């Protein structure tokens, strides 16, 4: 299935708030995952989604709510995943802690039925998995997150490289007798 938010973060994916026109609109393009803003996640959110799931199951031909819950459960599998989305402004969580939010999604997904031939986010899952499997993306993200995470870290790495180059030039000049 889909990688978690933390796995995507380690692969260098950025998280942004997407369009507010369609709640189920999740897009991935050029290393940026755009998710709908989820405001006011609270005590009644679980009831609302359960009711929407049941209504959709018995009265609709689509699986939008069901598929949305499944993909969110795959993405938010741990409290750290929820924390990262809260930090990026995707989730506005006032009533629950991150652990409660991930537990809510796991409970909702127990009632979800996945139809493999009609899963609405299958292309998204393929794109995310391909991005995460790329060693280039992982290395670039590791470099950014560990060495270039602040402007001062970037400046110090560049300064160290310049000093190393100047030391090499000085060594070459002393060997040549200049």
Secondary structure, 3 states (H helix, E strand, C coil): CCCCHHHHHHCCCEEEECCCCCCCCCEEECCEEEECCEEEECCCHHHHHHHHHHHHHHHCCCCHHHHHHHHHHHHCCCHHHHHHHHHCCCEEECCCCHHHHHHHHHHHHHCCCCCHHHCCCHHHHHHHHHHHHCHHHHHHHHHHHHHCCCHHHHHHHHHHHHHHHHHHHHHHHHHHCC
